[in-house]
Amino acid sequence: MRTTRRTLLRAGAGLAIASPAILRAQPAWPTKPITIVVNFPAGGLTDGIARAFGQHVQQATGQQVIVDNKPGASGNIGAALVSRAPADGYTFLHSVSSTLVQNRVMFKSLGFDPDKDLTVVSGTSSGVLPVVVHKSVPVSNLKEFVEYAKANKVNFGSWALGSSAHVFAQGMNEKFGLKIEVVTYKGEAPMWQDMGAGQLQAAMGSPQAFNALLVKGDIKPIAAPARVRAGRFPDLPTSIEQGFTDDMFVVRGWLALAAPAATPKPIVQKMSDLWVAAADSEPGRKMMDSFGLTEKPMGHEEVMKDYEVLKATVIPRIVALGITPE
């Protein structure tokens, strides 16, 4: 078959005719404000990243991004709200991965199905969440903490039921026969308030959220429960370096940007691209630096694969701890 000027013109005409139809099949997005529901109170890492990254999305799209805090039930209230929202790309959830993973075995009923009702758009590393103790607790590492907990009452703060902090403290109880009391909060902010007041002896969370207490000398870090040291605390040994090598003492997870499951794939992918790019924006970089985060967010395809790995790793661990679902 010979290619002639006439056949090229015909092909071009066909493309010109088809293009408007293709454009009509893919409506513009976004054309109105976007709401990001954060299922924890303002003041913590989840909220901070949502606001900073949302600012980039707003600047990139020209549409307002509204962050709406809906805390409660360890994140289940906000997640359920988004799961029932129209799947049109104008309502998203920003949460911790434990809402989608741990909560399914921590609660008898979530009010939503993480696998059927939501799709994860992007995942942002929550970084290293150091274990800290109140200034009144005379320990400087995990081994000393275990010995202290054997002889003293210890309240350990957790920002949500089934959080990494919860699993860590319960792991201490199981491994060493301790009676640490896990105190569950609706987010980090109220947890650190109680820590500053001396109502908690230990807790685990984001450096930015507890920075004010650290500056005042009310708390001191004793371990980085991770495979790598915390960027803001390069001299703080990891749990592995301190001999605590069990999986339950090595925290793994991320912040999840999610959407109703039926949200069109092109919108999911576009929002994923915007969220990943937000880490390199000025507000995104500032927020990540303030929390000591260095890893770039995962895109939609990558985070969905890691989601399956996380479920296979974390769920059996929680079940093994024997935590009775509420």
Disulfide bonds with the S-S distance in Angstrom:
none
